[in-house]
Amino acid sequence: MSLRLEGLTRRFGARVAVDQLTVEIKRGEIFGFLGPNGAGKSTTFQLLTGLLAPDAGTLYLDGQAVSALDARFRARLGVVFQHPSLDGKLTGRENLELGAALYGLPRTVARPRIQEGLALFELTDRAHEPVERYSGGMRRRLELARVLLHRPEILIMDEPSAGLDQASLRRFWQQLITLRTEREMTVLCTTHQPEEAAYCDRLAVLDGGRLIACGTPEELRKRVGGDVITIEAERPEEIAATLRAELHLDPQLVTDSDPPRLLIEAPRAHELIPRLVERFPSGRLLSVGMRPPSLGDVFVKLTGRGLGQEAA
């Protein structure tokens, strides 16, 4: 089913957490909300799942206005929260049985679905172990297996890969993409990780509660002109000033890494790097590298800040 958010707004006192958000999510699409902490992602998640009521705006489902507070709408959702909601003392199977009971599934329906979920997410061999013994990736896959027991039409996830290593993140998303295709399920997620955002079909980039860009990952990357040169150096502000004055470049200082780094977008980056290195004495630059643009670079391009930095 398709969703449209039109003018969605939520305030907390004088602060506007979500400001006139308007996006359309197609049926069967994986749609992501990308932004740093404070961008309005989690508030959007709460508005979509009925945990908060909007101050303004309308949610449309297949062209019909609906309320996220309506139990009939919420029954069609599957929701994965940012923080784990499993019982560590129960086994994997017992967590799924508890979830099936809360969804009101008859045992004759729940049993085969639990078996199917354990097999799909490669947890059958560990189903009788307490969840407190599971790795972070296994727990996340079990949460996904549980939330899919009632066959939701829309899956909404808040920072689903938080705390996962890269191998677990890839495994989680590969399994989720397979499910989306098989069930024609619409998937929405919030994230601040460029690596996770790359799995989405389209992205809404948020900053300070506002939509600042929307498109496919490839469309967004094209906003960065050419490749990206990364420079790590002591006193990067001085390096940036020299590059602006002498080479007429526009380096962006990103402070969400240690040490801070400068980013320079350039159409022919490989030709520019030797000039950069020659300009400074040996040892002044700690490292110089070049890579294709990432979604993190897109955010720097649009806002002048990294995704690891607080939203404005």
C-alpha positions as CSV (number, residue, x, y, z in Angstrom):
1,M,0.0,0.0,0.0
2,S,1.1,3.6,-0.6
3,L,1.5,6.2,2.0
4,R,1.6,10.0,1.8
5,L,2.7,12.3,4.5
6,E,1.3,15.8,3.8
7,G,2.4,18.8,6.0
8,L,3.1,16.6,9.0
9,T,4.1,18.8,11.9
10,R,5.0,18.2,15.5
11,R,6.1,20.8,18.2
12,F,7.4,20.4,21.6
13,G,6.9,23.7,23.2
14,A,8.7,26.3,21.1
15,R,10.8,23.7,19.3
16,V,9.5,22.3,16.0
17,A,10.6,18.7,15.8
18,V,9.0,17.9,12.5
19,D,8.2,20.9,10.2
20,Q,5.7,20.5,7.3
21,L,7.0,17.2,6.2
22,T,5.6,16.0,2.9
23,V,6.7,12.8,1.2
24,E,5.1,10.0,-0.8
25,I,6.1,6.3,-0.2
26,K,5.2,3.9,-3.0
27,R,3.8,0.4,-2.5
28,G,6.5,-2.2,-1.9
29,E,9.2,0.5,-1.6
30,I,12.0,0.7,1.0
31,F,11.9,4.3,2.1
32,G,14.4,5.8,4.5
33,F,14.5,9.0,6.6
34,L,18.2,10.0,6.8
35,G,19.6,12.5,9.2
36,P,21.7,13.1,12.4
37,N,20.5,13.1,15.9
38,G,17.9,15.8,16.4
39,A,16.9,15.9,12.7
40,G,13.3,14.7,13.5
41,K,13.6,11.1,12.4
42,S,12.4,9.5,15.7
43,T,9.6,12.0,16.0
44,T,8.5,11.1,12.4
45,F,8.7,7.4,13.5
46,Q,6.4,8.1,16.5
47,L,3.9,10.0,14.4
48,L,3.7,7.2,11.9
49,T,3.2,4.5,14.5
50,G,0.6,6.5,16.5
51,L,2.9,7.0,19.5
52,L,2.5,10.8,19.0
53,A,-0.3,12.8,17.5
54,P,0.6,15.5,14.9
55,D,-0.1,19.1,15.6
56,A,-0.8,19.5,11.9
57,G,-0.8,17.5,8.7
58,T,-2.5,14.5,7.3
59,L,-1.5,10.9,6.6
60,Y,-3.0,9.2,3.5
61,L,-3.2,5.5,3.0
62,D,-3.9,4.5,-0.7
63,G,-5.3,8.0,-1.2
64,Q,-7.6,8.0,1.8
65,A,-6.9,10.1,4.9
66,V,-6.3,8.0,8.0
67,S,-5.2,8.6,11.6
68,A,-2.1,6.8,12.9
69,L,-3.9,6.6,16.2
70,D,-6.7,4.4,14.6
71,A,-6.3,0.8,15.8
72,R,-7.4,-0.5,12.4
73,F,-4.4,1.3,10.8
74,R,-2.0,0.2,13.5
75,A,-3.1,-3.4,13.1
76,R,-1.6,-3.3,9.6
77,L,1.8,-2.2,10.8
78,G,4.9,-4.0,12.0
79,V,7.0,-1.9,14.3
80,V,10.7,-2.4,15.2
81,F,11.9,0.0,17.9
82,Q,15.4,1.4,18.2
83,H,16.0,-0.1,21.6
84,P,15.6,-3.9,22.0
85,S,12.2,-5.2,23.2
86,L,13.0,-8.9,23.6
87,D,12.9,-10.8,27.0
88,G,16.5,-12.0,27.5
89,K,15.4,-14.7,30.0
90,L,13.0,-16.3,27.5
91,T,14.3,-18.5,24.6
92,G,14.1,-17.3,21.0
93,R,11.1,-19.6,20.4
94,E,9.4,-18.3,23.6
95,N,9.8,-14.7,22.5
96,L,8.1,-15.6,19.2
97,E,5.3,-17.4,21.0
98,L,4.7,-14.5,23.2
99,G,4.6,-12.1,20.2
100,A,2.1,-14.4,18.4
101,A,-0.1,-14.4,21.5
102,L,0.0,-10.6,21.7
103,Y,-0.9,-10.4,18.1
104,G,-3.9,-12.7,18.8
105,L,-2.8,-15.4,16.4
106,P,-4.4,-18.8,16.9
107,R,-1.8,-21.5,17.8
108,T,-2.6,-23.4,14.5
109,V,-1.5,-20.3,12.6
110,A,1.4,-19.2,15.0
111,R,3.3,-22.5,15.1
112,P,4.1,-22.8,11.3
113,R,4.9,-19.1,11.2
114,I,7.3,-19.3,14.1
115,Q,9.0,-22.2,12.4
116,E,9.2,-20.3,9.2
117,G,10.6,-17.2,10.9
118,L,13.3,-19.1,12.7
119,A,14.3,-20.8,9.5
120,L,14.2,-17.7,7.4
121,F,16.5,-15.7,9.9
122,E,18.8,-18.7,10.5
123,L,17.9,-19.1,14.2
124,T,16.4,-22.6,14.3
125,D,19.6,-24.1,15.9
126,R,19.5,-21.5,18.7
127,A,15.8,-21.3,19.2
128,H,15.9,-23.1,22.6
129,E,18.6,-20.8,24.0
130,P,17.9,-17.8,26.2
131,V,18.0,-14.6,24.1
132,E,20.5,-13.1,26.6
133,R,23.1,-15.4,24.9
134,Y,22.4,-14.1,21.4
135,S,24.7,-11.7,19.6
136,G,23.3,-8.3,18.6
137,G,22.7,-9.4,15.1
138,M,20.8,-12.4,16.2
139,R,18.6,-10.4,18.5
140,R,17.8,-7.9,15.7
141,R,16.9,-10.8,13.4
142,L,14.7,-12.3,16.1
143,E,12.9,-9.0,16.6
144,L,12.2,-8.8,12.9
145,A,10.9,-12.4,12.8
146,R,8.6,-11.6,15.7
147,V,7.2,-8.4,14.2
148,L,6.5,-10.2,10.9
149,L,4.4,-13.0,12.5
150,H,1.1,-11.2,11.8
151,R,2.0,-10.4,8.2
152,P,2.1,-6.6,8.3
153,E,1.6,-4.6,5.1
154,I,3.9,-1.8,6.3
155,L,7.0,-2.3,8.3
156,I,8.4,0.7,10.2
157,M,11.8,0.6,11.9
158,D,13.6,3.1,14.0
159,E,17.4,2.9,13.6
160,P,17.2,-0.9,12.9
161,S,20.9,-1.6,12.6
162,A,22.0,0.4,15.6
163,G,24.9,-1.4,17.3
164,L,25.4,-3.9,14.5
165,D,28.8,-4.5,12.9
166,Q,29.1,-4.3,9.1
167,A,28.7,-8.1,8.5
168,S,25.5,-8.2,10.7
169,L,24.1,-5.1,9.0
170,R,24.5,-6.6,5.5
171,R,23.0,-9.9,6.6
172,F,20.0,-8.2,8.2
173,W,19.3,-6.1,5.2
174,Q,19.7,-8.9,2.7
175,Q,17.1,-11.0,4.5
176,L,14.8,-8.0,4.8
177,I,15.1,-7.2,1.1
178,T,14.2,-10.8,0.2
179,L,11.1,-10.6,2.4
180,R,10.0,-7.3,1.0
181,T,10.1,-8.7,-2.5
182,E,8.3,-11.9,-1.6
183,R,5.5,-10.2,0.4
184,E,5.3,-6.9,-1.5
185,M,5.7,-5.2,1.9
186,T,6.3,-1.4,2.2
187,V,9.3,-0.7,4.4
188,L,10.1,2.6,6.2
189,C,13.1,3.1,8.3
190,T,15.0,5.9,10.1
191,T,18.8,6.0,10.1
192,H,21.9,8.1,10.5
193,Q,24.2,5.5,8.9
194,P,25.1,6.1,5.3
195,E,25.8,2.4,4.8
196,E,22.3,1.5,6.0
197,A,20.7,4.3,3.9
198,A,22.2,2.8,0.8
199,Y,19.9,-0.2,1.0
200,C,16.8,2.1,0.6
201,D,15.1,2.6,-2.8
202,R,14.6,6.3,-1.9
203,L,15.5,8.6,0.9
204,A,14.2,11.7,2.6
205,V,17.1,13.7,4.0
206,L,16.0,15.6,7.2
207,D,17.8,18.3,9.1
208,G,16.3,20.3,11.9
209,G,12.9,18.7,11.3
210,R,12.8,19.8,7.7
211,L,13.0,17.9,4.4
212,I,16.1,19.1,2.6
213,A,16.3,16.5,-0.2
214,C,14.5,13.4,-1.5
215,G,15.5,10.9,-4.1
216,T,17.2,7.6,-4.8
217,P,20.7,7.1,-3.3
218,E,22.2,7.5,-6.8
219,E,20.3,10.7,-7.4
220,L,21.5,12.2,-4.1
221,R,25.1,11.2,-4.7
222,K,25.0,13.1,-8.0
223,R,24.6,16.3,-6.0
224,V,28.3,15.9,-5.1
225,G,30.5,17.0,-8.0
226,G,32.9,14.3,-8.8
227,D,35.0,12.3,-6.3
228,V,35.7,13.3,-2.7
229,I,39.2,14.1,-1.4
230,T,39.6,13.5,2.4
231,I,42.3,15.2,4.3
232,E,43.3,14.6,7.9
233,A,45.7,17.1,9.5
234,E,46.5,18.9,12.7
235,R,45.0,22.4,12.8
236,P,42.6,21.6,9.9
237,E,41.1,25.1,10.0
238,E,44.5,26.5,8.9
239,I,44.8,24.0,6.1
240,A,41.3,24.9,4.9
241,A,42.2,28.6,4.9
242,T,45.3,28.0,2.8
243,L,43.4,25.9,0.3
244,R,40.7,28.6,-0.1
245,A,43.2,31.4,-0.5
246,E,45.8,29.7,-2.7
247,L,44.0,27.0,-4.6
248,H,40.5,28.5,-4.6
249,L,38.9,25.3,-3.2
250,D,36.0,25.0,-0.8
251,P,36.9,22.4,1.8
252,Q,34.2,21.4,4.3
253,L,35.4,20.8,7.9
254,V,33.7,17.7,9.4
255,T,34.2,17.2,13.2
256,D,32.4,13.9,13.7
257,S,35.6,12.0,13.4
258,D,38.9,11.8,15.3
259,P,40.9,13.6,14.1
260,P,38.5,16.0,12.2
261,R,38.8,15.8,8.5
262,L,38.4,18.1,5.5
263,L,36.3,17.1,2.5
264,I,36.8,18.5,-1.0
265,E,34.7,17.5,-4.0
266,A,36.5,17.7,-7.3
267,P,35.7,16.4,-10.8
268,R,39.3,15.3,-11.4
269,A,40.4,14.6,-7.9
270,H,43.3,12.4,-8.9
271,E,44.9,15.3,-10.6
272,L,44.4,17.7,-7.7
273,I,45.9,15.5,-5.0
274,P,49.5,15.9,-6.0
275,R,49.1,19.7,-5.9
276,L,47.6,19.5,-2.4
277,V,50.4,17.4,-1.1
278,E,53.1,19.6,-2.7
279,R,51.6,22.7,-1.2
280,F,52.4,21.7,2.4
281,P,55.6,20.7,4.2
282,S,56.2,17.0,4.9
283,G,54.3,15.8,7.9
284,R,51.7,18.7,7.9
285,L,49.1,16.5,6.4
286,L,48.4,13.3,8.3
287,S,46.6,11.6,5.4
288,V,45.1,12.3,2.0
289,G,42.7,10.0,0.3
290,M,40.2,9.9,-2.6
291,R,36.9,7.9,-2.9
292,P,33.5,8.1,-4.7
293,P,30.9,10.2,-2.9
294,S,28.8,8.6,-0.1
295,L,25.5,9.5,1.3
296,G,27.4,11.0,4.2
297,D,29.1,13.3,1.8
298,V,25.7,14.3,0.4
299,F,24.7,15.4,3.8
300,V,27.9,17.4,4.3
301,K,27.2,19.0,0.8
302,L,23.7,20.0,1.8
303,T,24.3,21.2,5.4
304,G,28.0,21.7,5.9
305,R,28.0,19.2,8.8
306,G,28.5,15.4,9.1
307,L,25.8,12.9,10.0
308,G,27.6,12.3,13.3
309,Q,27.0,15.9,14.4
310,E,23.8,17.1,16.1
311,A,21.2,18.7,13.8
312,A,20.9,22.4,13.8
